[in-house]
Amino acid sequence: MTQNIYDDPVFFAGYAQLPRSRQGLQGAPEWPSLRALLPPILGLRVVDLGCGYGWFCRWASDAGARCVLGLDVSTSMLAEARAQNSGLAITYDCVDLEHLSLPTASFDLAYSSLALHYVADFAAVVKCVHDSLIDGGRFVFSIEHPIYMASRAPQWLMDASGRASWPVDGYCREGPRTTNWLADGVVKQHRTIATTLNTLISAGFGIRHVQEFGPSQAQVAALPELTPELERPMFLIVSAQR
């Protein structure tokens, strides 16, 4: 079973204070990049893997999706989603992505934001998503960038020129990584970029776009605390097509 850290009271209280929790999609710096990869939503059947507070589910519903299914392992996150982001076209369900099962050829778009790096059996999820999409369906997702995950977080160092540097620790060594982020003992699953992309290709997806996301200069100007994030990518964003 996926570690259900989001139902840990300490973690959940910390997560609730993040801009992406309080402001929704507008509080997520990578949202414009993700949105640019989405097909026109009108009339689509959408599944959101790791839907959290349901911000994307409501956005897709408001954009005219025929139906939106939001899945999450956390009952706390789903309670917030139902309270803040309900809609006639939206259904929420408590599902562990490690045991994901979706009906065949039932969706036009699968979406996931910063959830799949918690899943150990990424290949099983990718195969399930592929089977659940119609021909031509899109799979758009973001994960914590593997280089970010392999960095010796949370400390960043200054080199002789005064620039921030992030020493990488065992990038080629895949598997679980335990960090202390919002709570102690948060387990994430490290995979290289090659493994991530080749898993999609092996399942039958065509890679349409890959972005190694870091904040823009405008975002750094607005939030100077993002300055160190210019030194290595924060997120990996991928668009694939069945």
PAFINU-928190 format. One line per 4 residues: number of its first residue (from 1); their letters; for each residue x, y, z of N, C-alpha, C, O. Coordinates in Angstrom, 2 decimals, decimal comma. Each point is the difference from the previous one (the first is absolute). Layout:
REM residues N
NUM) A) X:Y:Z:X:Y:Z:X:Y:Z:X:Y:Z  ...
***
This chain:
REM residues 242
1) MTQN) 0,85:-1,20:0,00:-0,85:1,20:0,00:0,88:1,24:0,00:1,04:0,04:0,65  -1,47:0,97:-1,38:0,69:1,28:0,01:0,02:0,57:1,41:-1,00:-0,07:0,71  2,13:0,64:-0,29:0,05:0,66:1,30:-1,03:1,15:0,01:0,06:0,90:-0,83  -0,98:-0,95:1,76:-1,07:0,99:0,03:0,41:1,16:0,92:-0,62:0,23:1,04
5) IYDD) 1,68:0,48:-1,43:0,54:1,05:0,86:-0,96:1,18:0,11:0,05:0,74:0,99  -0,92:-0,55:-1,98:-0,89:1,16:0,02:-1,09:-0,12:1,06:-0,66:0,99:0,31  0,47:-2,18:0,26:-0,93:-0,14:1,12:0,71:0,11:1,35:-0,64:-0,11:1,05  1,96:0,32:-1,08:0,72:0,29:1,23:-0,35:1,42:0,44:0,18:0,93:-0,79
9) PVFF) -0,67:-0,72:2,01:-0,46:1,33:0,41:1,06:1,08:-0,11:-0,31:1,13:-0,40  1,56:-1,44:0,74:1,07:0,99:-0,08:0,26:0,38:-1,45:0,10:1,18:-0,33  0,01:-2,18:-0,52:0,24:0,26:-1,42:-1,16:0,79:-0,61:0,21:0,98:-0,70  -1,42:-1,42:0,98:-1,17:0,64:-0,60:-0,12:1,46:0,45:-0,38:0,86:-0,80
13) AGYA) 0,69:-0,59:2,06:-0,06:1,39:0,47:1,02:0,86:-0,71:-0,28:1,15:-0,34  1,47:-1,68:0,09:1,01:0,75:-0,73:-0,38:0,18:-1,46:0,19:1,08:-0,57  -0,73:-2,14:-0,03:-0,39:0,09:-1,41:-1,11:1,02:-0,20:-0,05:0,68:-1,03  -0,82:-0,57:2,00:-1,13:0,93:-0,12:0,45:1,45:-0,06:-0,77:0,86:-0,43
17) QLPR) 2,00:-0,57:0,85:0,50:1,38:-0,02:0,74:0,35:-1,28:0,35:1,16:-0,20  -0,09:-2,14:-0,67:0,73:0,27:-1,23:-0,85:0,85:-0,95:-1,22:-0,10:0,01  1,87:0,94:-0,83:-0,77:0,81:-0,96:-0,90:-0,82:-0,90:-1,11:0,44:-0,32  1,55:-1,63:-0,10:-0,81:-0,82:-0,90:-1,24:-0,54:0,71:-0,98:-0,36:-0,66
21) SRQG) 1,02:0,28:1,98:-1,17:-0,41:0,76:-0,95:1,17:0,22:-1,22:-0,14:-0,11  1,78:1,29:0,43:-0,81:1,16:0,34:-0,53:0,73:-1,23:-1,10:0,55:0,02  1,89:-0,54:-1,11:-0,37:0,78:-1,18:-0,43:-0,86:-1,18:-0,41:0,54:-1,03  0,49:-1,83:1,16:-0,38:-0,87:-1,11:1,04:-0,01:-1,10:1,19:0,18:0,26
25) LQGA) -1,62:-0,38:-1,48:0,92:-0,12:-1,13:0,86:1,24:-0,17:1,15:-0,09:-0,44  -1,69:1,25:0,77:0,77:1,24:-0,14:1,17:0,06:0,98:0,93:0,78:-0,19  -0,96:-1,59:1,23:1,09:-0,04:0,97:1,07:-1,02:-0,35:0,97:-0,16:0,73  -1,14:-0,54:-1,86:0,98:-1,00:-0,45:0,80:0,59:-1,14:-0,56:0,21:-1,08
29) PEWP) 1,85:0,07:1,25:0,77:0,69:-1,04:0,07:-0,77:-1,32:0,20:0,60:-1,05  -0,35:-1,92:1,10:0,09:-0,80:-1,22:-1,32:-0,11:-0,75:-0,04:-0,56:-1,09  -1,05:1,08:1,66:-1,30:-0,16:-0,63:-0,06:0,56:-1,43:-0,53:-0,69:-0,87  1,05:1,88:0,58:-0,06:0,47:-1,40:0,66:-0,96:-0,98:-0,47:-0,15:-1,13
33) SLRA) 1,55:-0,49:1,55:0,68:-0,96:-0,88:-0,86:-1,24:-0,22:-0,06:-0,53:-1,11  -0,59:0,06:2,15:-0,89:-1,15:-0,14:-1,21:0,34:-0,86:-0,39:-0,76:-0,88  -0,20:1,91:1,15:-1,20:0,42:-0,73:0,29:0,09:-1,50:-0,87:-0,32:-0,82  2,07:0,77:0,46:0,35:0,15:-1,41:0,04:-1,34:-0,74:-0,09:-0,03:-1,22
37) LLPP) 0,23:-1,06:1,95:0,09:-1,32:-0,62:-1,35:-0,71:-0,09:-0,10:-1,06:-0,61  -0,93:1,64:1,20:-1,31:-0,65:0,02:-0,75:0,22:-1,31:0,09:1,08:-0,59  -0,82:-2,08:0,14:-0,85:0,19:-1,17:-1,23:0,82:0,39:-0,24:0,20:1,19  -0,53:0,28:-2,15:-1,26:0,66:0,34:-0,87:-0,94:0,85:-0,20:-1,15:-0,37
41) ILGL) -0,30:1,65:1,48:-0,65:-0,84:1,00:-1,47:-0,27:-0,30:-0,56:-0,99:0,47  -0,06:1,86:-1,23:-1,44:-0,09:-0,24:-0,40:-1,40:-0,47:0,48:-0,49:-1,03  -1,36:-0,13:1,79:-0,54:-1,30:-0,38:0,85:-1,20:0,35:-0,40:-1,13:-0,26  1,57:1,34:0,86:0,90:-1,12:0,29:-0,40:-0,73:1,27:-0,61:0,56:0,91
45) RVVD) 0,98:-1,83:-0,87:-0,10:-0,82:1,22:1,40:-0,02:0,62:0,97:-0,41:-0,65  -0,88:0,85:1,90:1,30:0,29:0,62:0,15:-0,80:1,28:-0,95:-0,14:0,77  2,16:-0,39:-0,54:0,33:-0,60:1,29:1,23:0,71:0,55:0,98:0,22:-0,72  -1,04:0,13:2,01:1,09:0,69:0,69:0,57:-0,95:1,05:-0,68:-0,34:0,97
49) LGCG) 1,92:-0,08:-1,17:0,66:-0,96:0,88:0,74:0,73:1,11:0,99:0,68:-0,25  -1,48:-0,81:1,49:0,56:0,75:1,11:-0,57:1,40:0,01:0,75:0,98:-0,06  -2,06:-0,88:0,12:-0,68:1,28:-0,24:0,13:1,01:1,14:-0,27:1,18:-0,19  0,69:-1,64:1,38:0,19:0,93:1,10:-1,25:0,78:0,33:-1,07:-0,58:0,19
53) YGWF) 1,20:1,90:-0,12:-1,13:0,86:0,34:-1,03:0,13:-1,13:-1,04:0,62:0,19  1,33:-1,19:-1,34:-0,96:0,04:-1,10:0,02:1,26:-0,83:-0,96:0,28:-0,72  2,03:0,51:0,81:0,05:1,25:-0,75:-0,06:-0,25:-1,51:-0,71:0,69:-0,72  1,47:-1,68:0,26:-0,04:-0,28:-1,44:-1,34:-0,57:-0,41:-0,51:0,32:-1,07
57) CRWA) -0,08:-1,16:1,90:-1,31:-0,56:-0,32:-1,02:1,11:-0,24:-0,78:-0,05:-0,95  0,79:1,06:1,82:-0,95:1,09:-0,18:0,35:0,82:-1,25:-0,89:0,43:-0,73  2,18:-0,21:0,50:0,40:0,74:-1,21:-0,49:-0,73:-1,25:-0,54:0,62:-0,91  0,74:-1,95:0,85:-0,42:-0,77:-1,16:-1,52:0,04:-0,16:-0,52:0,12:-1,11
61) SDAG) -0,18:-0,23:2,23:-1,46:0,07:-0,04:-0,47:1,35:-0,51:-0,89:0,09:-0,84  1,50:0,97:1,36:-0,36:1,36:-0,43:0,33:0,23:-1,47:-0,64:0,81:-0,67  1,66:-1,54:0,17:0,41:0,14:-1,40:-0,87:-0,82:-0,95:0,20:0,03:-1,21  -1,17:-0,76:1,76:-0,95:-0,70:-0,84:0,20:-1,49:-0,14:-0,58:-0,61:-0,90
65) ARCV) 1,40:0,00:1,78:0,17:-1,45:-0,07:-1,35:-0,70:0,18:-0,84:0,43:0,80  0,66:-1,51:-1,53:-1,25:-0,76:0,13:-0,10:-0,64:1,39:-1,07:0,00:0,61  2,18:-0,54:-0,13:0,06:-0,58:1,34:1,44:0,00:0,47:0,93:-0,10:-0,80  -0,75:0,21:2,10:1,34:0,04:0,60:0,00:-0,96:1,20:-0,84:0,11:0,89
69) LGLD) 1,79:-1,04:-0,89:0,17:-0,94:1,11:1,28:0,36:0,73:1,09:-0,08:-0,57  -1,20:0,47:1,84:1,15:0,33:0,82:0,31:-1,13:0,96:-0,87:-0,39:0,78  2,09:-0,13:-0,81:0,41:-1,12:0,83:1,11:0,41:0,95:0,93:0,70:-0,40  -1,03:-1,11:1,65:1,06:0,28:0,96:-0,06:-1,05:1,11:-1,07:-0,51:0,33
73) VSTS) 2,22:0,20:0,24:0,05:-0,96:1,10:-0,33:0,64:1,34:-0,30:-0,70:0,96  0,36:2,02:-0,89:-0,16:0,72:1,26:-1,45:0,41:0,22:-0,58:0,73:-0,80  0,00:-1,20:1,90:-1,37:0,41:0,34:-0,04:1,47:0,41:-1,02:0,67:-0,20  2,10:-0,17:0,76:0,04:1,41:0,38:-0,02:0,89:-1,23:-0,71:1,00:-0,03
77) MLAE) 1,50:-1,35:-0,98:0,02:0,78:-1,23:-1,35:-0,06:-0,70:-0,49:1,01:-0,50  -0,12:-2,18:0,46:-1,29:-0,15:-0,65:-1,09:0,78:0,72:-0,91:0,52:-0,63  1,01:-0,45:1,96:-0,99:0,79:0,74:0,10:1,47:-0,39:-1,02:0,67:-0,16  2,25:-0,16:0,00:0,17:1,38:-0,45:-0,51:0,18:-1,43:-0,62:1,01:-0,32
81) ARAQ) 0,90:-2,00:-0,54:-0,45:0,08:-1,39:-1,52:0,08:-0,07:-0,55:0,81:-0,74  -0,11:-1,65:1,50:-1,47:0,00:-0,03:-0,57:1,29:0,59:-1,04:0,47:-0,43  1,74:0,09:1,42:-0,49:1,22:0,63:0,24:1,23:-0,86:-0,84:0,90:-0,06  1,99:-0,86:-0,63:0,39:1,21:-0,72:-0,24:-0,06:-1,50:-0,23:1,03:-0,64
85) NSGL) 0,26:-2,23:0,06:0,03:-0,10:-1,46:-0,94:-1,07:-0,54:0,38:-0,81:-0,84  -1,59:0,82:1,33:-1,01:-0,92:-0,51:-0,63:0,57:-1,26:0,15:1,18:-0,31  -0,84:-2,03:-0,41:-0,71:0,42:-1,21:-0,78:-1,17:-0,55:0,32:-1,16:0,28  -1,34:1,44:-1,06:-0,85:-1,06:-0,53:0,77:-0,98:-0,87:-0,34:-1,18:-0,07
89) AITY) 1,38:1,67:-0,60:0,76:-0,87:-0,91:1,14:-0,73:0,70:0,68:-0,81:-0,63  -0,47:1,09:1,93:1,17:-0,51:0,71:-0,39:-1,14:0,94:-0,98:0,09:0,73  1,76:-1,16:-0,77:-0,12:-1,11:0,94:1,34:-0,22:0,67:1,04:-0,02:-0,67  -1,05:-0,13:1,98:1,23:-0,28:0,74:-0,06:-1,42:0,56:-1,06:-0,48:0,39
93) DCVD) 2,23:-0,18:-0,36:0,05:-1,36:0,53:1,35:-0,21:0,69:1,03:0,50:-0,45  -1,06:-1,25:1,54:1,22:-0,31:0,75:0,65:-1,24:-0,62:-0,54:-1,11:0,09  1,70:1,30:-0,71:0,67:-1,07:-0,73:1,50:0,08:0,25:0,60:1,07:-0,06  0,00:-2,22:0,34:1,45:-0,11:0,10:0,55:-0,22:-1,41:-0,33:-1,00:-0,63
97) LEHL) 1,16:1,92:0,15:0,50:-0,10:-1,37:0,87:-1,23:-0,21:0,21:-0,42:-1,14  0,31:-0,17:2,22:0,76:-1,25:-0,14:-0,90:-1,14:-0,49:0,50:-1,00:-0,53  -1,79:1,15:0,71:-0,95:-1,04:-0,42:-1,06:0,61:-0,92:-1,19:-0,31:0,11  1,63:1,18:-0,99:-0,91:0,73:-0,88:-0,68:-0,94:-0,99:0,64:-0,87:-0,59
101) SLPT) -1,94:1,05:0,44:-0,77:-0,73:-0,99:-0,99:0,97:-0,63:-0,78:0,64:0,70  0,82:-0,52:-2,02:-0,87:0,91:-0,72:-0,65:-0,75:-1,16:0,63:-0,90:-0,57  -1,85:1,24:0,21:-0,64:-0,67:-1,14:0,71:0,30:-1,32:0,50:1,11:-0,21  -0,46:-2,09:-0,65:0,71:0,12:-1,26:-0,65:1,03:-0,92:-1,23:0,06:-0,12
105) ASFD) 2,07:0,75:-0,53:-0,43:0,96:-1,02:-1,14:0,88:0,49:-0,98:0,22:-0,72  1,10:0,29:1,94:-1,08:0,79:0,62:0,34:1,46:0,20:-0,87:0,77:0,41  2,12:-0,35:-0,70:0,40:1,38:0,24:0,70:0,58:-1,23:0,63:-0,71:-0,79  -0,76:2,01:0,67:0,69:0,74:-1,06:1,28:0,64:0,51:0,93:0,26:-0,76
109) LAYS) -0,89:0,00:2,07:1,15:0,68:0,61:0,25:-0,55:1,39:-0,91:-0,07:0,83  2,15:-0,32:-0,58:0,45:-0,34:1,35:0,99:1,07:0,44:0,90:0,37:-0,76  -1,07:0,11:1,98:0,80:1,10:0,52:0,50:-0,38:1,39:-0,68:-0,69:0,75  1,88:1,15:-0,43:0,51:-0,23:1,35:1,01:1,08:0,35:0,89:0,31:-0,79
113) SLAL) -1,05:0,26:1,96:0,90:1,06:0,46:0,70:-0,44:1,28:-0,63:-0,12:1,05  1,94:-0,11:-1,15:0,87:-0,24:1,16:-0,52:-1,13:0,89:0,00:0,12:1,23  -0,43:-1,21:-1,87:-0,48:-1,15:0,75:0,75:-1,28:-0,35:0,21:-0,85:0,86  0,20:0,70:-2,11:0,53:-1,27:-0,46:1,39:-0,31:0,56:0,44:-1,15:-0,07
117) HYVA) 0,25:2,15:0,62:1,30:-0,30:0,61:-0,15:-0,67:1,37:1,00:-0,35:0,63  -2,24:0,17:-0,17:-0,24:-0,79:1,21:-0,27:-1,47:-0,32:-0,03:-0,83:0,90  -0,16:0,50:-2,17:-0,41:-1,34:-0,41:1,21:-0,86:-0,32:0,85:0,39:-0,80  -0,76:-1,56:1,42:1,13:-0,90:-0,23:-0,11:-0,69:-1,35:0,98:-0,08:-0,74
121) DFAA) -2,18:-0,42:0,40:-0,19:-0,74:-1,25:-0,52:0,96:-1,07:-1,17:-0,05:-0,39  2,07:0,91:-0,08:-0,36:0,99:-1,00:-0,45:-0,67:-1,30:-0,92:0,47:-0,66  1,57:-1,58:0,30:-0,33:-0,69:-1,25:-1,45:-0,48:0,01:-0,68:0,07:-1,03  0,21:-0,57:2,16:-1,37:-0,49:0,08:-1,00:1,15:-0,17:-1,02:-0,17:-0,66
125) VVKC) 1,32:1,32:1,26:-0,88:1,16:-0,15:-0,03:0,45:-1,45:-1,07:0,29:-0,54  2,23:-0,22:-0,10:0,07:0,45:-1,38:-0,78:-0,93:-0,92:-0,72:0,46:-0,89  0,85:-1,77:1,09:-0,75:-0,96:-0,83:-1,49:0,17:0,20:-0,77:-0,01:-0,97  0,35:0,18:2,23:-1,42:0,18:0,29:-0,53:1,26:-0,67:-1,08:-0,01:-0,59
129) VHDS) 1,83:1,09:0,68:-0,42:1,26:-0,62:-0,09:-0,17:-1,51:-0,97:0,45:-0,62  1,98:-1,10:0,04:-0,01:-0,20:-1,45:-1,25:-0,76:-0,43:-0,66:0,37:-0,97  0,33:-1,43:1,69:-1,17:-0,81:-0,35:-1,30:0,77:0,20:-0,99:-0,27:-0,68  0,99:1,22:1,60:-1,23:0,72:0,32:-0,30:1,12:-0,98:-1,12:0,51:-0,04
133) LIDG) 2,12:-0,11:-0,74:-0,18:1,10:-0,95:-0,49:-0,51:-1,35:0,30:-1,12:-0,40  -1,05:1,97:-0,29:-0,37:-0,29:-1,38:1,22:0,24:-0,88:0,97:0,63:0,42  -1,01:-1,14:-1,64:1,07:0,29:-0,95:0,10:1,52:-0,20:-1,01:0,67:-0,25  2,21:-0,15:0,37:0,21:1,44:-0,10:-0,13:0,72:1,32:0,26:1,20:0,08
137) GRFV) -0,65:-1,92:0,99:-0,14:0,62:1,32:1,34:0,47:0,54:1,05:-0,54:-0,35  -1,10:1,55:1,20:1,22:0,61:0,54:0,21:-0,37:1,47:-0,95:-0,19:0,76  2,21:0,09:-0,39:0,43:-0,19:1,39:0,98:1,13:0,30:1,12:0,02:-0,52  -1,54:0,91:1,37:0,81:1,17:0,36:0,24:-0,05:1,49:-0,94:-0,08:0,79
141) FSIE) 2,22:0,13:-0,39:0,28:-0,11:1,43:1,27:0,75:0,37:0,85:0,29:-0,83  -0,76:0,00:2,12:1,22:0,55:0,58:0,43:-0,88:1,15:-0,82:-0,59:0,70  2,13:0,50:-0,52:0,57:-0,68:1,16:1,16:0,84:0,52:0,49:0,89:-0,69  -0,07:-1,17:1,91:1,21:0,63:0,50:1,15:-0,42:-0,91:0,16:-1,19:-0,29
145) HPIY) 0,64:2,15:-0,15:1,08:-0,34:-0,93:0,98:-0,96:0,66:0,39:0,20:1,15  0,04:-1,25:-1,88:0,93:-0,97:0,60:1,28:0,62:0,53:0,55:-0,47:1,00  -0,06:1,52:-1,64:1,21:0,65:0,51:-0,30:0,70:1,32:0,82:-0,03:0,92  -1,96:0,65:-0,82:-0,43:0,62:1,25:-0,09:-1,05:1,10:0,48:0,20:1,11
149) MASR) -1,10:-1,34:-1,44:-0,16:-1,04:1,00:1,34:-0,59:0,43:0,18:-0,38:1,15  0,76:0,30:-2,10:1,31:-0,58:0,31:0,95:1,00:0,63:1,11:-0,36:0,41  -1,52:1,63:-0,33:0,85:0,99:0,65:-0,04:-0,19:1,50:-0,95:-0,56:0,55  1,99:1,03:0,10:0,06:-0,15:1,46:-0,83:1,09:0,66:0,51:0,85:0,73
153) APQW) -1,80:-0,90:-1,01:-0,93:0,98:0,56:-0,07:-0,18:1,51:0,28:-1,09:0,50  -0,66:2,14:0,24:-0,43:1,29:-0,50:1,13:1,05:-0,07:-0,27:1,17:-0,26  1,51:-1,59:0,48:1,07:0,99:0,05:0,55:0,30:-1,39:0,25:-0,92:-0,78  -0,06:2,19:0,48:0,70:0,36:-1,22:1,25:0,76:0,40:0,04:0,70:1,01
157) LMDA) 1,00:-0,84:-1,84:1,32:0,51:0,33:0,36:1,16:-0,92:-0,58:0,16:-1,07  1,54:0,64:1,50:0,51:1,09:-0,82:1,39:-0,38:-0,48:0,86:-0,38:0,80  -0,63:0,49:-2,13:1,34:-0,29:-0,50:0,87:1,26:0,10:-0,43:1,02:0,53  1,65:-1,11:-1,06:0,96:1,10:0,15:-0,47:1,28:-0,68:0,40:1,10:0,40
161) SGRA) -1,24:-1,23:-1,43:-0,48:1,18:-0,70:-1,25:0,60:0,63:-0,52:1,01:-0,46  0,05:-1,65:1,53:-1,20:0,51:0,66:-1,29:-0,54:-0,57:-1,08:0,47:0,37  1,16:-1,46:-1,26:-1,20:-0,59:-0,57:-0,42:-1,21:0,82:0,82:-0,70:0,60  -2,14:0,47:-0,58:-0,52:-1,15:0,72:0,34:-1,29:-0,75:-0,03:-0,02:-1,23
165) SWPV) 0,33:-1,03:1,94:0,23:-1,30:-0,61:-0,74:-1,06:0,81:-0,21:0,14:1,21  -0,17:-1,21:-1,91:-0,76:-1,08:0,63:0,72:-1,31:-0,25:-0,14:-0,59:-1,08  0,91:0,12:2,05:0,71:-1,27:-0,21:-0,98:-1,15:-0,21:-0,93:-0,19:0,79  1,15:-0,58:-1,86:-0,88:-1,12:-0,32:0,52:-1,27:0,66:1,21:-0,26:-0,01
169) DGYC) -2,10:-0,51:0,58:0,36:-1,18:0,78:-0,61:-1,25:-0,64:-1,19:-0,26:0,15  2,01:-0,49:-0,86:-0,45:-1,29:-0,53:-1,12:0,10:-0,99:-1,01:-0,69:0,13  1,16:1,54:-1,13:-1,07:0,19:-0,98:-0,40:-1,32:-0,68:-1,19:-0,24:-0,22  2,16:-0,60:-0,10:-0,30:-1,24:-0,72:-0,52:-1,12:0,90:-0,37:-1,07:-0,48
173) REGP) 0,34:1,32:1,76:-0,51:-1,00:0,95:-1,49:0,24:0,21:-0,40:0,88:0,77  -0,42:-1,67:-1,45:-1,44:0,18:0,06:-0,59:-0,70:1,22:0,58:-0,94:0,56  -1,75:1,42:-0,15:-0,67:-0,61:1,13:-0,50:1,05:0,98:0,02:1,19:-0,31  -0,47:-1,61:1,49:-0,58:0,94:0,96:1,04:0,95:0,58:1,14:-0,37:0,24
177) RTTN) -1,56:1,61:-0,04:0,80:1,03:0,67:-0,86:0,57:1,14:-1,15:0,39:-0,22  1,70:-0,33:1,40:-0,73:0,52:1,16:0,49:1,40:0,31:1,20:0,23:0,15  -2,13:0,71:-0,06:0,32:1,39:0,28:-0,85:0,48:1,16:-0,99:-0,63:0,38  1,38:1,76:0,16:-0,78:0,67:1,04:-0,53:1,30:-0,59:0,64:1,04:0,08
181) WLAD) -1,82:-1,13:-0,66:-0,66:1,15:-0,62:-1,40:0,11:0,58:-0,86:-0,84:-0,27  0,63:1,87:1,06:-1,26:0,24:0,71:-0,20:-0,98:1,15:-0,66:0,33:0,98  1,22:-1,53:-1,09:-0,02:-0,99:1,08:1,19:-0,92:-0,22:0,55:-0,07:-1,10  -0,15:-0,64:2,15:1,12:-0,93:-0,12:-0,44:-1,28:-0,73:-1,14:-0,44:0,12
185) GVVK) 2,08:-0,13:-0,87:-0,22:-1,32:-0,59:-0,89:-0,04:-1,22:-0,73:-0,96:-0,19  0,79:2,00:-0,64:-0,79:0,02:-1,24:0,74:-0,82:-1,05:1,15:0,31:-0,33  -1,79:-1,33:-0,20:0,64:-0,91:-0,96:-0,44:0,35:-1,42:-1,19:0,03:-0,31  2,18:0,24:-0,55:-0,24:0,23:-1,42:0,80:-1,03:-0,80:0,96:-0,58:0,51
189) QHRT) -1,37:0,36:-1,74:0,63:-1,02:-0,84:0,84:0,65:-1,08:-0,53:0,69:-0,88  1,83:-0,90:0,95:0,92:0,62:-0,96:0,15:-0,88:-1,24:0,30:-1,19:0,09  -0,53:1,81:-1,26:0,27:-0,63:-1,29:0,73:1,00:-0,86:-0,24:1,20:0,10  1,14:-1,67:-0,95:0,69:0,89:-0,91:-0,98:0,51:-1,07:-1,08:-0,57:-0,18
193) IATT) 1,48:1,63:-0,50:-0,82:0,50:-1,11:-0,16:-1,09:-1,06:-1,08:-0,19:-0,55  2,16:-0,54:0,26:-0,06:-1,06:-1,01:-1,03:-1,06:0,38:-0,80:-0,41:-0,84  0,80:-0,02:2,08:-0,97:-1,00:0,43:-1,42:0,52:-0,14:-0,89:-0,71:-0,46  0,68:1,97:0,86:-1,34:0,58:-0,10:-0,50:0,01:-1,44:-1,11:-0,44:-0,27
197) LNTL) 1,94:0,93:-0,65:-0,42:0,11:-1,38:-0,08:-1,37:-0,69:-0,92:-0,25:-0,77  1,88:-0,62:1,04:-0,01:-1,32:-0,63:-1,17:-0,86:0,48:-0,49:-0,85:-0,74  0,05:1,07:1,97:-1,18:-0,71:0,50:-1,23:0,40:-0,80:-0,83:-0,84:-0,35  0,71:2,12:0,06:-1,11:0,47:-0,83:0,08:-0,59:-1,40:-1,01:-0,47:-0,54
201) ISAG) 2,19:0,48:-0,05:0,17:-0,53:-1,36:-0,32:-1,49:-0,04:-0,66:-0,47:-0,92  1,13:-0,28:1,92:-0,24:-1,44:0,04:-1,48:-0,33:0,11:-0,44:-1,04:-0,49  -0,32:1,92:1,13:-1,44:-0,22:0,14:-0,77:0,35:-1,27:-1,19:-0,30:-0,11  1,87:0,93:-0,85:-0,66:0,34:-1,26:-0,28:1,48:-0,19:-0,63:0,39:-0,98
205) FGIR) 1,09:0,44:1,92:-0,20:1,43:-0,14:1,02:0,61:-0,95:1,13:-0,48:-0,11  -1,53:1,53:-0,56:0,92:0,85:-0,72:0,27:1,24:0,82:-0,93:0,63:0,49  2,20:-0,26:-0,33:0,35:1,19:0,77:-0,23:1,23:-0,86:0,54:0,10:-1,10  -1,34:0,83:1,60:-0,33:1,20:-0,76:0,77:1,22:0,49:0,32:0,88:-0,80
209) HVQE) -0,02:-0,80:2,08:0,72:1,17:0,52:0,58:-0,35:1,36:-0,63:-0,70:0,80  1,82:1,20:-0,55:0,66:-0,17:1,30:0,55:1,35:0,42:0,66:0,68:-0,79  -0,93:-0,31:2,02:0,54:1,26:0,52:0,62:-0,23:1,37:-0,62:-0,60:0,89  1,84:1,08:-0,72:0,66:-0,02:1,30:-0,24:1,38:0,62:0,68:0,97:-0,33
213) FGPS) -1,65:-0,91:1,22:-0,53:1,28:0,44:0,80:0,59:1,15:0,32:-0,66:0,99  0,00:1,96:-1,16:0,50:0,83:1,08:-0,72:1,32:-0,07:-0,62:0,30:-1,02  0,66:0,51:2,05:-0,75:1,26:-0,01:0,56:0,97:-1,03:1,19:0,01:-0,30  -2,08:0,81:-0,24:0,41:1,05:-0,92:0,59:1,18:0,78:-0,16:0,09:1,22
217) QAQV) 0,83:0,81:-1,94:0,53:1,20:0,65:-1,12:0,83:0,60:0,17:0,61:1,06  -1,32:-0,59:-1,73:-1,14:0,75:0,53:-0,50:-0,60:1,30:-0,36:0,72:0,93  0,35:-2,05:-0,86:-0,44:-0,66:1,23:1,00:0,24:1,13:-0,40:0,19:1,15  1,67:-0,20:-1,48:1,02:0,27:1,02:-0,09:1,44:0,49:0,17:0,27:1,19
221) AALP) -0,45:0,66:-2,11:-0,15:1,40:0,39:-1,17:0,18:0,95:0,05:0,80:0,94  -1,13:-1,57:-1,18:-1,17:0,10:0,86:0,20:-0,73:1,32:-0,52:0,41:1,03  1,29:-1,51:-1,06:0,26:-0,80:1,19:1,50:-0,26:0,09:0,47:-1,05:-0,45  0,31:1,98:1,02:1,46:-0,15:0,04:0,47:-1,29:0,68:1,12:-0,46:-0,26
225) ELTP) -1,95:-0,12:1,11:0,42:-1,24:0,66:0,15:-1,15:-0,99:0,53:-1,05:0,35  -1,00:1,23:-1,59:0,17:-1,02:-1,04:1,37:0,07:-0,67:0,31:-0,85:-0,83  0,51:1,83:1,16:1,29:0,20:-0,67:0,85:-1,27:-0,07:0,50:-0,31:-1,08  -0,32:-0,44:2,17:0,81:-1,22:-0,10:-0,54:-1,01:-1,00:0,74:-0,84:-0,51
229) ELER) -2,06:0,91:0,24:-0,60:-0,98:-0,90:0,43:0,18:-1,45:-0,31:-0,84:-0,85  1,02:1,95:0,54:0,51:0,21:-1,35:1,18:-0,91:-0,31:0,39:-0,14:-1,16  0,19:-0,49:2,18:1,24:-0,74:-0,18:-0,22:-1,45:-0,45:0,95:-0,64:-0,46  -2,14:0,13:0,57:-0,30:-1,34:-0,50:-1,53:-0,12:-0,10:-0,71:0,67:0,75
233) PMFL) 0,22:-1,50:-1,66:-1,45:-0,07:-0,22:-0,73:-0,55:1,22:0,48:-0,91:0,69  -1,64:1,48:-0,44:-0,84:-0,46:1,11:-0,88:-1,18:-0,42:-0,14:-0,98:0,72  -0,45:1,11:-1,92:-1,00:-0,98:-0,44:0,32:-0,50:-1,41:0,62:0,70:-0,80  -1,06:-1,92:0,53:0,02:-0,55:-1,35:-1,45:-0,06:-0,47:-0,85:-0,59:0,66
237) IVSA) 0,58:1,22:-1,81:-1,35:0,06:-0,56:0,00:-0,73:-1,33:0,86:0,25:-0,85  -1,82:-1,15:0,67:-0,03:-0,85:-1,18:-1,39:-0,03:-0,60:-1,00:-0,09:0,71  0,95:0,17:-2,03:-1,24:-0,26:-0,74:0,24:-1,20:-0,90:0,94:-0,03:-0,79  -1,81:-0,96:0,91:0,08:-1,21:-0,82:-1,36:-0,26:-0,63:-1,03:0,45:0,50
241) QR) 1,04:-1,18:-1,61:-1,23:-0,28:-0,72:-0,11:-1,49:-0,30:0,97:-0,65:-0,39  -2,17:0,12:0,57:-0,24:-1,41:-0,31:-0,07:-0,23:-1,52:-0,20:-1,13:-0,45
***
